[in-house]
Amino acid sequence: MLRSRLAPTPSGYLHLGNAFSFVLTWLLVRKQHGHLHLRIDDLDRERAKPEYYDDIFTTLAWLGLDYDSGAHSRQDCLANWSQKHRLTAYKAALMRLVDAGDVFVCDCSRSLLAQTAPNGLYPGTCRSKNLPLASTDAAWRVRTDGNTSVNFHDARAGSVTTDIATNLGDFIVRRRDGVPAYHIASLVDDTHDQMTFIVRGADLLASTAAQIFLAERLTFTAFTRTTFLHHPLLLESPDRKLSKSHHSLSLRAMRENGTTAEEVIGRIASMLGIVLPRPSLQALLEVFSPEVVAALPHEGLLSM
Ligand SMILES: [Zn+2]
C-alpha cells in the first residue's frame, strides 16, 4: 500500500505554498487508496510556538484534508506524537554513523566558515582533527569522501543522480546545540513510519539527496527505494519565489479576510491545470489524475 505523509513545521503560519503541497499529497494518496500520516516536524523546540501548532490543525480542517494517523490537536501532538519523543531513535542513528567512522566533529565558528566556505561547501577543515565527540559547541558532520554518488526515483524527473561531495560537502548531522539535524530526524521517522512516497517542494531536492546518502550508510534500504515527487514551488511573480514572510499569503490572513477554502482549492486546481466550475476538494478529487504532475511547469507555478 502507498504510504505518504504531510510534514508541516510549527515555526510559522502556513501559507498558500504549504496548502498546495498538502492538497497535492492528499489527492495523490486518496486517488491511489493509500495511507496518509500527519507528522509534525517540531524538533526545533525554540522555533515551535503553540499558535503555529494550532494553525496546522485549523488549516487542515478548514481545507477538509483528512488523514489516517497522526496527531489531532496540539495537546495530542505534544503528549503522543512530537519528535521530542523520538530523540533516542535519532541518537541511535547518529551513533551508527559514528561507529562506522562516517562522522567527525567540527568546531569551526560561523565567522571562520564564512571565510573558508564562502559558497557554503565545507572545505574539510576539521576532518582529520579527531576532535572528541563530547566537544561542546561543536557540530557533527558526515564525511563525504570516496564514492558519494546517489540515485533516487522522482515521479516527475525519473531517475535522478547527484554527487554529494561536490553539491553538499560534509553536511551537518548533529547541530552545535546537540540537536539531531533535520536530515536525520526526517529520515529516521520516514523509515520508522514505512513511507513509500514522499511529496515535497523542489527546494528540498538537496535534502532528498542527503537523506538517500545517509540511508545507504545506515542500511535503511526501504528508504532508498522510496518514490519522491519534488513539485514546482509557487511564485509570487514570474521571477520571485513565494516566501513565508509574505503575510498576505498566509492562510490565516486569508481566512481572516474572508477567503473561503473553496476559493483556495479553486486556485490550487488552476495551478494544477484543472478548471472547476464549482471548486471543492471533492470535485477536485473526482477529476484529478496522478498524471497531472508530469505536466507541471518546471520553473514554478504562479500563485496569483
Ligand atoms: Zn570544522
Residues whose N, C-alpha, C, O or C-beta is under 5 A from the ligand:
A	BS01	ZN	C106 D107 C108 T125 C126
